Amino acid sequence: MMRAKMHRTVVFMTIAFTFIWFSQRRVFRNNHRRRFSMLDRIPGQISNLRDLVDVSDEDCKNVLRMDRITFSRFCNLLQISAGLTNSKHVTVKEIESRNFFLCILAHHTKNRCVRYKFKRSGQMISKHFHFVLQCVLKLHSLFLVQPQPVPKDSIDPRWGKFKGCFGALDGNYIDVLVRTVDKTRYRNRKGHCSVNVLGACDRDMKFVYVLTGWEGSAADSRVLCDAITRPNGLKVLKGNFYLCDNAYPNCEGFLTPYKGVRYHLSEWPSRRPQTYQKYFNMKHTRARNVIERTFGLLKMRWGILRSPSWSSIKKHNQIIMACCLIHNFIIN
């Protein structure tokens, strides 16, 4: 009887001490817990913004692919022409510089990395990225240049032989991620799932026309046919033309090299060509090479084009178009 009473007393005291210990522990945690506030993030955000746009042009170019003056003009242009205004918590410069847009395009940075580096929520980053993307697409008529033909009195060693030429035209594959049922349509001749992007540029490596959306399995000539038959498609005036390779038809407005004749620059020996067909192909490839250099510079500048992203096909096509538009703006 005495043992049972002592046992109940010990159990009761154990329960009482355990309850008191947990209560005091909870009070201690509540008193010493650091309370979260959005104001805690502001010093880091301001410091990061200053490092990008107020320190040096080199750092700004490395992160945003443009210097500070170009970046400021880009922000002002979006604010004035595209209707991008300051919100309550995020200014235009923060949206642009702090990789809500430009940093993701330049380095293909994932949302979770951007969220950690710039002290923003993933939802806010995604929201402002797509919003700025739509604003950039609204400026396509302003960023795309009007081609100027080669004048008749031109003495340019590269373009002087092609009087009235607007520039060069070619297609390029950009890898994408698609559903399993769509992989057959998007698989190109190299075995990768991609979209076939048609681009036309002038002599200064600025895009004149860009058409995205065609599957990688589509032939270049079919993509060109679609581009010239669209209401707002590629227009070539009579007497002018673009240089293109043998994947496209040799017709009015498009000049291709001679078939079955040495063409690529790497195939030319040190001696001069002996026939007029070889001479024409040599001049043709030296001038048409501008579109290949333009696509190469585009992919070097924007890392999101060098590897497939998890965006939908529609969104990925919009990203490709935005990269081409900003490429023109930077060159200008």
C-alpha positions in Angstrom: 0.0 0.0 0.0 2.8 2.3 0.9 4.8 1.4 -2.2 1.8 2.1 -4.5 1.3 5.5 -2.9 5.0 6.4 -3.3 4.9 5.2 -6.9 1.9 7.5 -7.7 3.7 10.4 -6.1 6.8 9.8 -8.2 4.8 9.6 -11.4 2.8 12.8 -10.5 6.0 14.7 -9.8 7.7 13.5 -13.0 4.7 14.6 -15.1 4.6 18.0 -13.3 8.3 18.6 -13.8 8.1 17.6 -17.5 5.2 20.0 -18.0 7.0 22.9 -16.3 10.2 22.2 -18.3 8.3 22.2 -21.7 6.5 25.4 -20.7 9.7 27.2 -19.7 11.4 26.0 -22.9 8.6 27.4 -25.0 8.7 30.7 -23.2 12.5 30.9 -23.7 12.2 30.2 -27.4 9.5 32.8 -27.9 11.5 35.4 -26.1 14.8 34.7 -28.0 13.4 33.9 -31.4 14.4 36.3 -34.1 11.3 37.8 -35.6 11.3 37.9 -39.4 10.7 41.2 -41.2 10.9 42.4 -44.8 12.9 45.3 -43.5 15.8 42.9 -42.7 16.3 42.2 -46.4 16.5 45.8 -47.5 20.2 46.5 -46.6 21.3 43.4 -48.6 19.1 44.3 -51.6 20.4 47.9 -51.7 24.0 46.7 -51.4 23.5 44.2 -54.2 21.9 46.8 -56.4 24.8 49.3 -55.8 27.4 46.6 -56.6 25.7 46.1 -60.0 25.0 49.6 -61.2 27.1 52.0 -59.1 30.5 50.4 -58.9 31.9 49.7 -62.3 30.9 49.0 -65.9 32.8 45.7 -65.9 30.7 44.2 -63.1 27.5 45.5 -64.7 28.5 43.9 -68.1 29.4 40.6 -66.4 26.1 40.3 -64.7 23.6 42.1 -66.9 25.5 42.0 -70.3 25.4 45.9 -70.6 27.1 48.8 -69.1 25.6 51.2 -66.6 24.6 53.8 -69.1 22.9 51.3 -71.4 21.2 49.7 -68.5 19.8 53.1 -67.3 18.5 53.8 -70.8 17.0 50.4 -71.0 15.1 50.9 -67.7 13.9 54.3 -68.8 12.7 53.0 -72.2 10.7 50.3 -70.5 9.2 52.7 -68.1 8.2 55.3 -70.8 7.4 53.2 -73.9 6.3 49.8 -72.5 4.4 51.1 -69.4 6.6 49.4 -66.8 6.1 51.5 -63.6 7.4 51.4 -60.1 5.5 49.2 -57.7 5.2 49.6 -53.9 8.1 47.3 -53.0 10.0 46.7 -56.3 11.3 49.5 -58.5 12.1 49.3 -62.1 15.9 49.1 -61.5 15.4 46.3 -59.0 13.2 44.3 -61.4 15.8 44.7 -64.2 19.2 44.6 -62.5 18.6 42.2 -59.7 18.2 39.5 -62.3 14.4 39.4 -62.2 15.0 39.5 -65.9 18.4 40.2 -67.3 20.4 38.0 -64.9 18.2 35.0 -65.6 18.6 35.5 -69.4 22.4 36.1 -69.1 23.3 33.2 -66.9 20.2 30.9 -67.0 20.0 31.2 -63.2 17.4 29.1 -61.5 14.6 30.6 -59.5 15.8 29.2 -56.1 19.3 30.7 -56.7 17.9 34.1 -57.6 15.6 33.9 -54.5 18.6 33.3 -52.2 20.9 35.8 -53.8 18.5 38.7 -54.1 16.4 38.2 -51.0 13.1 37.9 -52.8 10.4 35.3 -52.9 10.3 32.8 -55.8 6.7 33.9 -56.6 7.7 37.6 -56.9 10.7 36.7 -59.1 8.6 34.6 -61.5 5.9 37.2 -61.6 8.2 40.2 -62.4 10.2 38.1 -64.9 7.2 37.3 -67.0 5.9 40.9 -66.6 9.1 42.5 -67.9 9.2 39.9 -70.7 5.9 41.0 -72.0 7.0 44.7 -71.7 10.1 43.9 -73.8 8.1 42.1 -76.5 5.9 45.2 -76.8 9.0 47.1 -78.1 9.7 44.8 -81.0 8.9 47.5 -83.6 11.4 49.8 -81.8 14.2 47.3 -81.4 14.1 45.6 -84.8 16.0 47.7 -87.3 15.1 48.6 -90.8 17.6 47.1 -93.3 19.6 49.4 -95.5 20.8 48.1 -98.9 24.4 48.1 -100.0 24.8 51.4 -101.9 26.0 51.3 -105.6 29.2 53.2 -104.8 30.2 51.0 -101.9 33.9 50.0 -101.8 33.5 47.6 -98.8 35.7 44.6 -99.5 33.1 42.3 -97.9 29.8 43.7 -99.3 30.9 45.8 -102.3 30.1 43.0 -104.7 26.5 42.7 -103.6 24.8 45.9 -104.6 21.3 46.2 -103.1 21.9 43.4 -100.5 20.0 43.8 -97.2 22.1 41.4 -95.2 22.1 37.6 -94.5 19.6 35.0 -93.5 19.9 31.7 -91.8 18.3 29.3 -89.3 19.6 28.2 -86.0 18.7 25.4 -83.5 17.9 26.3 -79.9 17.4 23.4 -77.6 14.1 23.1 -75.6 12.5 20.6 -73.3 9.2 19.1 -74.6 6.8 16.3 -73.6 7.5 12.8 -74.7 4.8 12.7 -77.3 6.2 15.8 -78.9 9.9 14.8 -79.1 9.6 13.3 -82.5 8.4 16.6 -84.0 11.1 18.7 -82.2 14.0 16.4 -82.9 16.4 17.9 -85.4 18.9 16.3 -87.7 21.5 16.3 -84.9 19.3 14.3 -82.6 18.4 17.1 -80.2 15.0 18.5 -79.3 15.0 22.1 -80.4 13.1 24.9 -82.2 14.2 26.1 -85.6 14.7 29.9 -85.4 14.9 31.9 -88.6 16.9 35.1 -88.3 17.8 37.8 -90.8 20.4 40.5 -89.9 22.0 43.5 -91.5 25.7 44.2 -92.1 26.1 45.5 -88.5 25.0 42.2 -86.9 21.6 43.6 -85.9 18.4 41.5 -86.4 16.0 42.6 -89.0 13.5 39.8 -88.6 13.2 36.8 -86.3 10.7 33.9 -86.5 10.5 31.4 -83.7 8.1 28.5 -83.0 8.9 26.0 -85.7 9.9 22.5 -84.7 13.4 21.3 -85.1 12.4 18.7 -87.7 11.0 21.5 -90.0 13.1 22.2 -93.1 14.7 25.6 -93.5 12.9 26.3 -96.8 9.6 25.6 -95.2 10.3 28.0 -92.3 11.3 30.7 -94.9 8.1 30.1 -96.9 6.0 30.6 -93.8 8.0 33.8 -93.0 7.4 35.5 -96.3 3.7 34.5 -96.5 2.7 36.0 -93.1 0.9 39.3 -93.1 3.6 40.9 -91.0 6.4 38.6 -92.2 9.7 39.1 -93.9 9.4 41.6 -96.7 12.0 42.0 -99.5 11.7 44.9 -101.9 12.2 44.3 -105.6 15.8 44.7 -106.5 17.0 43.8 -103.0 17.9 40.5 -101.6 19.3 38.5 -98.7 22.3 36.1 -98.8 21.5 32.6 -97.7 23.0 29.1 -98.0 21.8 26.2 -100.2 19.2 25.1 -97.7 17.0 27.9 -99.1 15.7 28.3 -102.6 17.5 30.5 -105.0 14.7 32.9 -106.1 13.9 36.6 -106.2 14.9 38.2 -103.0 17.2 35.4 -101.9 20.7 34.7 -103.3 22.4 31.3 -102.7 25.9 30.1 -103.8 26.7 27.7 -106.6 26.0 24.1 -105.7 28.7 21.5 -105.9 31.4 24.2 -105.7 33.7 24.8 -102.7 32.0 27.2 -100.4 32.9 27.3 -96.7 35.8 29.5 -95.6 37.6 26.6 -93.9 37.8 24.8 -97.2 39.6 27.5 -99.1 43.4 27.1 -99.6 45.8 30.0 -99.6 45.7 30.4 -103.4 43.0 32.4 -105.1 40.0 30.7 -106.8 40.5 29.8 -110.4 36.9 30.0 -111.7 34.2 32.6 -111.4 31.9 30.1 -109.5 34.5 29.6 -106.9 35.2 33.3 -106.7 31.5 34.1 -106.3 31.2 31.4 -103.5 34.2 32.8 -101.7 32.7 36.4 -101.7 29.3 35.0 -100.8 30.5 33.0 -97.8 32.6 35.9 -96.5 29.5 38.2 -96.5 26.9 35.6 -95.4 29.1 34.7 -92.4 27.7 37.8 -90.6 24.5 35.9 -89.7 26.5 33.0 -88.2 28.5 35.4 -86.1 25.3 37.1 -85.0 23.8 33.9 -83.7 27.1 33.0 -82.1 27.2 36.3 -80.3 23.6 36.0 -79.3 24.2 32.6 -77.6 27.4 33.8 -75.9 25.6 36.8 -74.4 22.5 35.0 -73.2 23.1 31.7 -71.4 19.5 30.7 -71.4 19.8 30.0 -75.1 22.7 27.6 -74.6 20.8 25.0 -72.6 17.1 24.0 -72.5 14.9 25.5 -69.8 11.8 24.2 -68.1 9.6 26.8 -69.6 6.7 26.0 -72.0 7.3 26.1 -75.7 5.3 29.3 -76.0 7.2 31.0 -73.2 10.6 29.8 -74.6 9.8 31.3 -78.0 9.0 34.6 -76.3 12.4 34.4 -74.4 14.2 33.8 -77.7 12.5 36.8 -79.2 13.3 39.0 -76.2 17.0 38.0 -76.3 17.2 39.1 -80.0 15.5 42.4 -79.2 17.8 43.3 -76.3 20.8 42.2 -78.5 19.8 44.9 -81.0 19.4 47.4 -78.2 22.9 46.7 -76.8 24.6 47.0 -80.2 22.8 50.3 -80.9 
